[in-house]
Amino acid sequence: MGKLANDPAPGSPELPAAGGKWPSRAVAGLTVRKAMEIPALAGARLLAGEDGLDRVVQRANIMEVPDILPWVKPHELLLTTGYPLRNTPQGLPGLVAELDARGLAALAVKLHRYLDALPDEMVHEADRLGLPLLLLPDAVGFDDILNQVLTGVLNKQAAALERSWEVHHALLSVVLEGGGLTELVTKTSAVLGVPVMVTTADGRVLAEGGNLDDLASWRHTPCFDTSGRFRTEYEPGGVHSHVDVPGWHAVVSIVAGRVDHGRIVAFARHRALDDADVNVLERAATVAALAVNKQLAVTAVESKYRGDFLRDVLSGRAGDRDRIVAHCESLGWDVGRDLVVVVAELDPESGPAGSAGLQLRPVQERFTVAWQSVVQRRDPRAAVVGFAQEVVALLPVGARPDPESSVRDVVRQVSGDGGGGRRSFSTGVSRVVDDPSRLPVGYEQARRAVDVGRQMNGRGSLAHFDSLGSFRLLSQIEDRDELRGFVRETLHGLAADDDPEMEDLRHTLKVLLDTNLNVAEAARQLHFHYNTLRYRISKLERMLGPFTTDPELRLDLALALKVLQMRGLS
């Protein structure tokens, strides 16, 4: 289940999102609705295509010949006197369809000189496609329309550029004045008027800004998994509006060089996000990349210092109890309480190599950040340090009688739903450590639990030291051939792992041993008739010997079954 981010390169924020759609204004310019408010078009009447009034106008052109199609550009307002429409080869409804396919913003027609009216079929087709069809007043001049439309477009684009620069300067000042991601998302949220968050590349939330209650409600939508991870693998760059998610959300990647550092996401319930909002997020993403790189440089130094000291503590070289407690206090850690030592190791990679595209930070570094972000949300004074091959966390026991359940909650949050290309990992938990001087013992217990737990349960295991039992002893035997020989000599034909009948008999034997040879209870658990189980016991004794009366043989059989349960013996 648990995986760490190794997701593919995100989609371009300039493209419509897969599975969603852009809002009506995905490019800079005037909408047809706003263009109809300029003086030259104030008297224009909408004949059809009301659904397309939010199409964007970026330029204007005049249609003087029937074969206008090769010159039509997207987001264009096309003006005509009707002269070229008299003998259009493909028919006027077909012309409307062709213009719509080329991304035309609107078609404006001046009648009465060459055409008295537009055919009903043409009007119906424009209405069906949502292509605005405007009827121009007789007195209006095309040159006035061209000048005023282009002036309006340029003014809007200039205003957008000016606002973009102001926003960029405001966001950049956050970092220059020493702020981090939290301050950045707070400022971005204030600019946009909607909640904003920054996540890692695999969707783990790093910082939030704006109305946190509103943002918390979004965590219950399909955009997030049950652990609170934003599903970046299903949310490429761009603006999204999903059927099962209220409102809009916009996603922009945080990239520095070729390294994917995460996502910045804005959420809006009561208004559509548009290209201006995406532009602000892109500016914020650039600044966020600076903040992340700055934080990485600081963290690298601090992590080495913290890691060196915790390594001394776990190896017993850090001094007496008082020195350990005092030094940990200076690092913001509280080790003077009941703790469990947790060791988490990434499982060996068995899948194909990642695809080309944006690079991700080293997997062990991302794994450490994942543990730190989850644990520090629960207890800011808990120690979490990443070493070369593992992450070590000193988690408080608290009032819960079962510390393993607390660790399981943390593992669940670090794992998420396995999305975003996360790597699976195995986790070991020590016994409760009530004195810092016993942390080295707890560390060895947790490391042993990782190794044995992975052998017992495979990848993604979570094992407590106290639950290992005899597996702790069996795992110390390095000679795997000796273990395999012991299994064959003890179980005989029952050791075959490719025979369904033998596997069934092994299960019967295990239940009998687990119930201390209580035939009635074993029959109940196996859903067998009492006499059926008695027959199976006789068959097992013919194969294995008189285990019902020989306690030494029962011990050997129980150990052999445990060896078979361990992984990595084949």
C-alpha positions as CSV (number, residue, x, y, z in Angstrom):
1,M,0.0,0.0,0.0
2,G,2.6,2.5,1.0
3,K,4.5,4.2,-1.7
4,L,6.5,7.4,-2.0
5,A,6.4,9.9,-4.8
6,N,7.9,8.8,-8.1
7,D,5.2,10.1,-10.3
8,P,5.6,10.9,-14.0
9,A,6.2,14.4,-15.2
10,P,3.2,16.6,-14.7
11,G,1.2,17.9,-17.7
12,S,1.7,21.4,-18.9
13,P,-0.3,24.0,-17.0
14,E,-1.0,25.7,-20.4
15,L,-3.1,22.7,-21.6
16,P,-6.7,21.8,-20.6
17,A,-6.7,19.3,-17.8
18,A,-7.4,15.6,-18.6
19,G,-10.8,14.5,-17.2
20,G,-11.8,18.1,-16.5
21,K,-12.2,21.3,-18.5
22,W,-10.9,24.8,-18.7
23,P,-13.1,27.6,-17.5
24,S,-14.4,29.9,-20.3
25,R,-11.5,32.2,-20.2
26,A,-8.3,30.2,-20.7
27,V,-6.5,32.9,-22.6
28,A,-6.0,36.6,-22.2
29,G,-8.5,38.8,-24.1
30,L,-12.1,40.2,-24.1
31,T,-15.0,37.9,-23.9
32,V,-17.7,38.3,-26.5
33,R,-20.0,39.5,-23.8
34,K,-17.6,42.3,-22.9
35,A,-16.8,43.1,-26.5
36,M,-20.5,43.8,-27.1
37,E,-20.3,46.6,-24.5
38,I,-17.8,48.7,-26.5
39,P,-19.4,51.7,-28.3
40,A,-19.0,50.3,-31.8
41,L,-20.9,47.1,-30.9
42,A,-23.3,48.6,-28.4
43,G,-26.1,48.3,-31.0
44,A,-25.3,44.7,-32.0
45,R,-28.0,42.1,-31.5
46,L,-27.3,38.5,-30.6
47,L,-29.1,36.2,-33.0
48,A,-27.8,32.8,-31.8
49,G,-25.0,31.2,-29.7
50,E,-25.8,32.7,-26.3
51,D,-23.9,29.8,-24.6
52,G,-20.7,31.1,-26.3
53,L,-20.7,34.6,-25.0
54,D,-17.8,33.8,-22.7
55,R,-15.6,32.9,-25.7
56,V,-12.5,35.0,-25.8
57,V,-11.7,37.6,-28.5
58,Q,-8.1,38.3,-29.1
59,R,-8.2,39.7,-32.6
60,A,-10.7,40.9,-35.3
61,N,-10.8,40.3,-39.1
62,I,-13.1,41.0,-42.1
63,M,-14.6,38.3,-44.3
64,E,-14.5,39.5,-47.9
65,V,-14.2,36.2,-49.9
66,P,-16.0,32.9,-49.6
67,D,-12.8,30.9,-49.0
68,I,-12.0,32.6,-45.7
69,L,-11.4,29.4,-43.8
70,P,-7.6,29.1,-44.4
71,W,-7.1,32.5,-42.8
72,V,-9.4,32.1,-39.8
73,K,-7.5,32.2,-36.5
74,P,-8.6,31.0,-33.0
75,H,-10.3,33.6,-30.8
76,E,-11.1,35.9,-33.7
77,L,-14.1,38.1,-34.2
78,L,-15.1,37.8,-37.9
79,L,-17.0,40.7,-39.5
80,T,-18.9,40.4,-42.8
81,T,-21.3,42.4,-44.9
82,G,-22.9,39.1,-46.1
83,Y,-21.5,39.5,-49.6
84,P,-19.3,36.3,-49.4
85,L,-22.2,34.4,-47.9
86,R,-24.4,34.5,-50.9
87,N,-22.7,31.6,-52.7
88,T,-20.9,29.7,-50.0
89,P,-20.1,26.3,-51.5
90,Q,-20.6,24.2,-48.4
91,G,-23.7,26.0,-47.3
92,L,-24.1,28.4,-44.5
93,P,-24.7,25.8,-41.7
94,G,-21.5,24.0,-42.9
95,L,-19.6,27.2,-42.8
96,V,-20.7,27.9,-39.2
97,A,-19.5,24.4,-38.2
98,E,-16.1,25.0,-40.0
99,L,-15.6,28.3,-38.3
100,D,-16.5,26.8,-34.9
101,A,-14.0,24.0,-35.5
102,R,-11.2,26.6,-36.1
103,G,-11.9,28.3,-32.7
104,L,-13.7,31.4,-34.0
105,A,-14.9,33.6,-31.1
106,A,-17.9,35.1,-32.9
107,L,-19.4,35.9,-36.3
108,A,-20.8,39.5,-36.8
109,V,-23.0,40.1,-39.9
110,K,-24.3,43.3,-41.4
111,L,-27.5,42.7,-43.5
112,H,-29.7,44.4,-46.0
113,R,-27.0,45.3,-48.6
114,Y,-26.3,41.8,-49.9
115,L,-28.5,39.6,-47.7
116,D,-31.9,40.4,-46.2
117,A,-31.8,37.7,-43.6
118,L,-29.7,34.7,-42.4
119,P,-31.2,31.3,-43.1
120,D,-32.9,29.6,-40.1
121,E,-30.6,26.6,-40.6
122,M,-27.5,28.8,-40.1
123,V,-29.0,30.4,-36.9
124,H,-29.9,27.0,-35.5
125,E,-26.4,25.5,-36.2
126,A,-24.8,28.5,-34.5
127,D,-27.1,28.1,-31.5
128,R,-26.3,24.4,-31.3
129,L,-22.6,25.0,-31.4
130,G,-22.7,27.9,-29.0
131,L,-21.0,30.2,-31.6
132,P,-22.2,33.8,-31.1
133,L,-23.9,35.1,-34.2
134,L,-24.2,38.9,-34.0
135,L,-26.4,41.2,-36.2
136,L,-24.6,44.6,-36.7
137,P,-26.3,47.9,-37.0
138,D,-26.3,49.4,-40.5
139,A,-24.6,52.6,-39.5
140,V,-21.5,51.0,-37.7
141,G,-18.2,51.0,-39.6
142,F,-16.0,48.0,-39.6
143,D,-12.9,50.2,-39.0
144,D,-14.4,51.5,-35.7
145,I,-15.1,47.9,-34.6
146,L,-11.6,46.8,-35.4
147,N,-10.0,49.7,-33.6
148,Q,-12.1,49.5,-30.5
149,V,-11.9,45.7,-30.2
150,L,-8.1,45.7,-30.6
151,T,-7.8,48.6,-28.2
152,G,-9.8,46.7,-25.6
153,V,-7.8,43.5,-26.0
154,L,-4.5,45.4,-25.7
155,N,-5.7,47.3,-22.6
156,K,-6.8,44.1,-21.0
157,Q,-3.5,42.4,-21.7
158,A,-1.5,45.4,-20.5
159,A,-3.5,45.4,-17.3
160,A,-2.9,41.7,-16.9
161,L,0.8,42.1,-17.3
162,E,0.9,45.0,-14.9
163,R,-1.0,43.0,-12.3
164,S,1.2,40.0,-12.9
165,W,4.3,42.1,-12.2
166,E,2.8,43.5,-9.0
167,V,1.9,40.1,-7.8
168,H,5.3,38.7,-8.7
169,H,7.0,41.5,-6.8
170,A,4.7,41.0,-3.7
171,L,5.3,37.3,-3.7
172,L,9.1,37.6,-4.2
173,S,9.3,40.0,-1.3
174,V,7.9,37.3,1.0
175,V,11.0,35.1,0.3
176,L,13.5,38.0,0.3
177,E,12.2,39.1,3.7
178,G,12.8,35.6,5.1
179,G,9.4,34.0,4.7
180,G,8.8,30.4,3.8
181,L,6.1,28.4,2.1
182,T,3.4,29.2,4.8
183,E,3.9,33.0,4.3
184,L,3.9,32.5,0.5
185,V,0.6,30.6,0.4
186,T,-0.9,33.1,2.8
187,K,0.0,36.0,0.5
188,T,-1.1,34.1,-2.6
189,S,-4.4,33.3,-1.0
190,A,-4.9,37.0,-0.1
191,V,-4.2,37.9,-3.8
192,L,-6.6,35.4,-5.2
193,G,-9.2,35.5,-2.4
194,V,-9.4,31.6,-2.3
195,P,-7.6,29.0,-0.2
196,V,-4.2,27.9,-1.5
197,M,-1.9,25.1,-0.5
198,V,1.6,23.7,-1.5
199,T,2.2,20.0,-1.7
200,T,5.1,17.7,-2.5
201,A,5.3,16.1,-5.9
202,D,3.3,13.2,-4.6
203,G,0.6,15.4,-3.0
204,R,1.6,15.6,0.7
205,V,0.5,19.0,2.0
206,L,3.4,21.2,3.1
207,A,1.7,24.6,3.7
208,E,-1.8,26.0,3.6
209,G,-3.2,29.6,3.4
210,G,-6.5,31.3,3.4
211,N,-9.7,29.9,4.9
212,L,-8.5,26.7,6.5
213,D,-12.0,25.5,7.3
214,D,-13.0,25.8,3.6
215,L,-9.7,24.0,2.7
216,A,-10.5,21.3,5.2
217,S,-13.8,20.6,3.5
218,W,-12.0,20.1,0.2
219,R,-10.1,17.2,1.8
220,H,-13.3,15.2,1.8
221,T,-13.6,15.3,-2.0
222,P,-12.2,12.8,-4.5
223,C,-9.3,15.1,-5.1
224,F,-7.7,13.8,-1.8
225,D,-7.2,10.3,-0.5
226,T,-8.2,9.2,3.0
227,S,-4.8,10.1,4.4
228,G,-5.2,13.8,3.2
229,R,-2.9,13.4,0.3
230,F,-3.7,15.5,-2.8
231,R,-4.0,13.0,-5.7
232,T,-1.4,14.7,-8.0
233,E,-1.3,11.7,-10.3
234,Y,-4.9,12.4,-11.3
235,E,-4.6,16.2,-11.3
236,P,-2.3,17.5,-14.1
237,G,-1.5,21.2,-14.5
238,G,-4.4,23.5,-15.3
239,V,-7.9,24.4,-14.1
240,H,-10.2,21.6,-13.2
241,S,-13.9,21.2,-12.7
242,H,-15.1,17.7,-12.0
243,V,-18.6,16.4,-11.8
244,D,-18.2,14.9,-8.3
245,V,-16.2,17.9,-7.0
246,P,-17.9,21.2,-6.2
247,G,-16.3,24.4,-7.5
248,W,-13.0,24.8,-9.3
249,H,-9.4,24.1,-8.5
250,A,-6.2,25.1,-10.3
251,V,-2.9,23.2,-10.2
252,V,0.6,24.5,-11.2
253,S,3.8,22.6,-10.8
254,I,6.7,23.9,-8.7
255,V,9.8,23.3,-10.8
256,A,13.4,24.4,-10.4
257,G,15.6,23.5,-13.3
258,R,14.5,20.0,-14.2
259,V,13.6,19.0,-10.6
260,D,9.9,18.6,-9.7
261,H,9.5,20.0,-6.1
262,G,5.7,19.8,-5.9
263,R,2.4,21.6,-6.7
264,I,0.7,24.8,-5.7
265,V,-3.1,24.4,-5.8
266,A,-5.9,27.0,-5.4
267,F,-9.5,26.0,-4.5
268,A,-12.7,28.1,-5.2
269,R,-16.3,27.1,-4.5
270,H,-18.2,30.2,-5.5
271,R,-16.4,31.4,-8.7
272,A,-14.7,30.0,-11.7
273,L,-10.9,30.2,-11.7
274,D,-9.5,31.7,-14.9
275,D,-6.2,32.4,-16.7
276,A,-5.5,35.3,-14.5
277,D,-5.6,33.0,-11.4
278,V,-3.4,30.5,-13.2
279,N,-0.9,33.3,-14.0
280,V,-0.8,34.2,-10.3
281,L,-0.2,30.6,-9.3
282,E,2.6,30.3,-11.9
283,R,4.2,33.4,-10.4
284,A,3.8,31.9,-6.9
285,A,5.2,28.6,-8.1
286,T,8.4,30.3,-9.3
287,V,8.8,32.0,-5.9
288,A,7.9,28.7,-4.2
289,A,10.8,27.0,-6.0
290,L,13.1,29.7,-4.6
291,A,11.7,29.1,-1.1
292,V,12.0,25.3,-1.4
293,N,15.6,25.5,-2.6
294,K,16.5,27.9,0.2
295,Q,14.8,25.6,2.7
296,L,16.6,22.5,1.3
297,A,20.0,24.2,1.7
298,V,19.2,25.1,5.3
299,T,17.7,21.7,6.0
300,A,20.7,19.9,4.6
301,V,23.0,21.5,7.1
302,E,20.6,21.1,10.0
303,S,19.8,17.5,9.1
304,K,23.4,16.6,9.1
305,Y,23.9,18.1,12.5
306,R,20.8,16.5,14.0
307,G,21.5,13.2,12.3
308,D,25.1,13.1,13.6
309,F,23.8,13.6,17.2
310,L,21.0,11.1,17.0
311,R,23.4,8.6,15.5
312,D,25.6,9.1,18.6
313,V,22.5,8.7,20.9
314,L,21.5,5.4,19.2
315,S,25.0,4.0,19.3
316,G,25.4,4.9,23.0
317,R,28.1,7.6,22.4
318,A,26.2,10.7,23.3
319,G,26.9,10.8,27.0
320,D,24.7,10.5,30.1
321,R,21.0,11.0,30.4
322,D,21.1,14.6,31.4
323,R,23.3,15.6,28.5
324,I,21.2,13.7,26.0
325,V,18.0,15.3,27.3
326,A,19.5,18.8,27.3
327,H,21.0,18.6,23.9
328,C,17.8,17.2,22.4
329,E,15.9,20.1,24.0
330,S,18.2,22.5,22.1
331,L,17.2,20.7,18.9
332,G,13.5,21.0,19.7
333,W,13.1,17.3,20.7
334,D,11.6,16.0,23.9
335,V,13.1,12.6,24.7
336,G,12.5,12.7,28.5
337,R,9.2,10.8,28.1
338,D,8.1,7.3,27.2
339,L,8.9,6.7,23.6
340,V,9.0,4.0,21.0
341,V,11.8,3.9,18.4
342,V,10.5,3.5,14.9
343,V,12.7,2.5,12.0
344,A,11.3,2.7,8.4
345,E,13.2,1.3,5.4
346,L,12.2,1.6,1.7
347,D,11.6,-1.8,0.2
348,P,13.9,-2.8,-2.7
349,E,12.6,-1.4,-6.0
350,S,11.2,-4.2,-8.2
351,G,9.3,-2.1,-10.8
352,P,10.5,-0.6,-14.1
353,A,12.6,2.5,-14.1
354,G,10.9,5.8,-14.1
355,S,10.0,7.5,-17.3
356,A,12.0,10.4,-18.7
357,G,10.8,13.9,-17.9
358,L,11.1,16.1,-14.8
359,Q,13.5,14.7,-12.2
360,L,12.5,14.1,-8.6
361,R,14.5,14.7,-5.5
362,P,16.4,11.6,-4.3
363,V,14.0,9.0,-3.0
364,Q,15.5,8.7,0.5
365,E,15.3,12.5,0.9
366,R,11.6,12.5,-0.1
367,F,11.0,9.6,2.2
368,T,12.5,11.5,5.1
369,V,10.4,14.6,4.3
370,A,7.3,12.5,4.2
371,W,7.9,11.1,7.7
372,Q,8.9,14.5,9.0
373,S,5.8,16.3,7.6
374,V,3.4,13.6,9.1
375,V,5.0,13.3,12.5
376,Q,5.5,17.0,13.1
377,R,1.9,17.6,12.4
378,R,1.1,15.2,15.2
379,D,3.9,16.2,17.6
380,P,6.3,19.0,16.7
381,R,8.7,17.8,19.5
382,A,9.2,14.3,18.2
383,A,12.6,13.5,16.6
384,V,12.6,12.3,13.0
385,V,15.9,11.9,11.2
386,G,16.8,10.3,7.8
387,F,19.9,8.2,7.5
388,A,21.4,6.8,4.4
389,Q,19.2,3.7,4.3
390,E,16.4,4.4,6.8
391,V,14.3,6.9,8.7
392,V,14.4,6.8,12.5
393,A,11.6,8.4,14.5
394,L,11.2,8.7,18.3
395,L,7.5,8.7,18.8
396,P,5.8,9.4,22.2
397,V,3.6,6.7,23.6
398,G,1.0,9.0,25.1
399,A,-2.1,7.7,26.8
400,R,-2.8,5.0,24.2
401,P,-2.2,1.5,25.7
402,D,-1.1,0.1,22.3
403,P,1.8,2.1,20.8
404,E,1.7,0.0,17.7
405,S,-1.7,1.5,16.8
406,S,-0.3,5.0,16.9
407,V,2.6,4.0,14.7
408,R,0.1,2.4,12.3
409,D,-1.7,5.7,12.0
410,V,1.5,7.4,11.1
411,V,2.4,4.7,8.6
412,R,-1.0,5.0,7.0
413,Q,-0.6,8.7,6.5
414,V,2.9,8.4,5.1
415,S,1.7,5.7,2.8
416,G,-1.5,7.4,1.6
417,D,-3.2,5.2,-1.0
418,G,0.0,4.3,-2.7
419,G,-0.7,6.8,-5.5
420,G,1.7,9.3,-7.0
421,G,4.3,6.5,-7.7
422,R,5.1,6.1,-4.0
423,R,7.6,3.4,-3.0
424,S,6.5,0.8,-0.4
425,F,8.4,0.6,2.8
426,S,8.7,-1.6,5.9
427,T,8.5,-0.4,9.5
428,G,9.7,-1.8,12.8
429,V,8.7,-0.7,16.3
430,S,10.6,-1.2,19.5
431,R,9.4,-1.8,23.0
432,V,8.6,1.3,25.1
433,V,11.7,3.1,26.1
434,D,11.3,4.9,29.4
435,D,14.8,6.3,29.7
436,P,17.0,8.0,27.0
437,S,19.9,5.8,28.0
438,R,18.0,2.8,26.6
439,L,17.4,4.3,23.2
440,P,20.3,2.2,21.7
441,V,18.5,-1.0,22.8
442,G,15.2,0.3,21.3
443,Y,16.9,1.1,18.1
444,E,18.3,-2.4,17.7
445,Q,14.9,-3.8,18.5
446,A,13.2,-1.6,15.8
447,R,15.9,-2.6,13.2
448,R,15.4,-6.3,14.0
449,A,11.6,-5.8,13.7
450,V,12.1,-4.3,10.2
451,D,14.2,-7.2,9.0
452,V,12.2,-10.0,10.5
453,G,8.8,-8.3,9.6
454,R,9.8,-8.1,6.0
455,Q,10.8,-11.8,6.0
456,M,7.5,-12.7,7.7
457,N,5.1,-10.6,5.7
458,G,7.0,-9.3,2.7
459,R,7.1,-5.7,1.4
460,G,5.2,-3.0,3.3
461,S,5.2,-4.9,6.6
462,L,4.7,-3.2,10.0
463,A,6.2,-5.3,12.9
464,H,6.5,-4.7,16.6
465,F,9.5,-6.3,18.3
466,D,7.3,-8.0,20.9
467,S,5.3,-9.7,18.1
468,L,8.3,-11.4,16.5
469,G,8.4,-14.3,19.0
470,S,10.5,-17.2,17.8
471,F,11.0,-15.5,14.4
472,R,13.7,-13.3,16.2
473,L,15.7,-16.5,16.7
474,L,15.1,-18.0,13.3
475,S,16.1,-14.8,11.6
476,Q,19.5,-15.0,13.2
477,I,20.3,-18.2,11.3
478,E,22.2,-17.1,8.3
479,D,22.6,-20.5,6.7
480,R,19.4,-20.7,4.6
481,D,20.3,-24.2,3.3
482,E,20.2,-25.4,6.9
483,L,16.7,-24.0,7.4
484,R,15.5,-25.5,4.2
485,G,16.9,-28.9,5.2
486,F,15.3,-28.7,8.6
487,V,11.9,-28.0,7.0
488,R,12.2,-31.0,4.6
489,E,13.4,-33.3,7.3
490,T,10.6,-32.3,9.7
491,L,7.6,-31.9,7.4
492,H,8.6,-34.5,4.8
493,G,6.1,-34.4,1.8
494,L,4.2,-31.7,3.6
495,A,7.0,-29.3,2.7
496,A,6.0,-29.2,-1.0
497,D,5.0,-25.7,-1.8
498,D,3.5,-26.4,-5.3
499,D,1.0,-29.0,-4.1
500,P,-2.5,-27.7,-3.1
501,E,-3.3,-30.8,-1.1
502,M,-0.1,-30.5,0.9
503,E,-0.8,-26.8,1.5
504,D,-4.2,-27.7,2.8
505,L,-2.8,-30.3,5.1
506,R,-0.2,-27.8,6.4
507,H,-3.0,-25.4,7.3
508,T,-4.8,-28.2,9.1
509,L,-1.6,-29.0,11.1
510,K,-1.1,-25.3,12.0
511,V,-4.6,-24.9,13.3
512,L,-4.2,-28.1,15.4
513,L,-1.0,-26.8,16.9
514,D,-2.4,-23.3,17.5
515,T,-5.4,-24.9,19.4
516,N,-3.1,-27.1,21.4
517,L,-4.6,-30.2,19.8
518,N,-8.1,-29.4,20.8
519,V,-9.9,-31.4,18.1
520,A,-13.3,-29.9,18.7
521,E,-12.1,-26.3,18.5
522,A,-9.9,-27.0,15.5
523,A,-12.8,-28.6,13.6
524,R,-14.9,-25.5,14.4
525,Q,-12.2,-23.2,13.0
526,L,-11.6,-25.3,9.9
527,H,-15.4,-25.9,9.4
528,F,-14.8,-29.7,9.3
529,H,-16.9,-32.5,10.7
530,Y,-15.2,-33.9,13.9
531,N,-14.7,-37.3,12.2
532,T,-13.2,-35.6,9.1
533,L,-10.6,-33.9,11.2
534,R,-9.9,-37.2,13.1
535,Y,-9.2,-38.8,9.7
536,R,-6.9,-36.0,8.7
537,I,-5.0,-36.3,12.0
538,S,-4.4,-40.0,11.3
539,K,-3.1,-39.1,7.8
540,L,-0.8,-36.4,9.2
541,E,0.6,-38.8,11.8
542,R,1.4,-41.4,9.1
543,M,3.4,-38.7,7.3
544,L,5.0,-36.9,10.2
545,G,5.0,-39.2,13.2
546,P,3.0,-39.3,16.4
547,F,2.9,-35.6,17.0
548,T,-0.3,-35.9,19.2
549,T,1.7,-37.7,21.9
550,D,5.3,-36.4,21.3
551,P,5.8,-32.8,22.5
552,E,9.3,-32.5,21.0
553,L,7.9,-33.4,17.6
554,R,5.2,-30.8,18.0
555,L,7.8,-28.2,18.7
556,D,9.8,-29.2,15.7
557,L,6.7,-29.0,13.5
558,A,5.7,-25.6,14.8
559,L,9.2,-24.3,14.1
560,A,9.2,-25.7,10.6
561,L,5.9,-24.1,9.8
562,K,7.3,-20.7,11.1
563,V,10.4,-21.2,8.9
564,L,8.1,-21.7,5.9
565,Q,6.2,-18.5,6.8
566,M,9.4,-16.5,6.5
567,R,10.2,-15.0,3.1
568,G,13.4,-15.1,1.1
569,L,14.2,-18.8,1.7
570,S,13.7,-20.0,-1.9
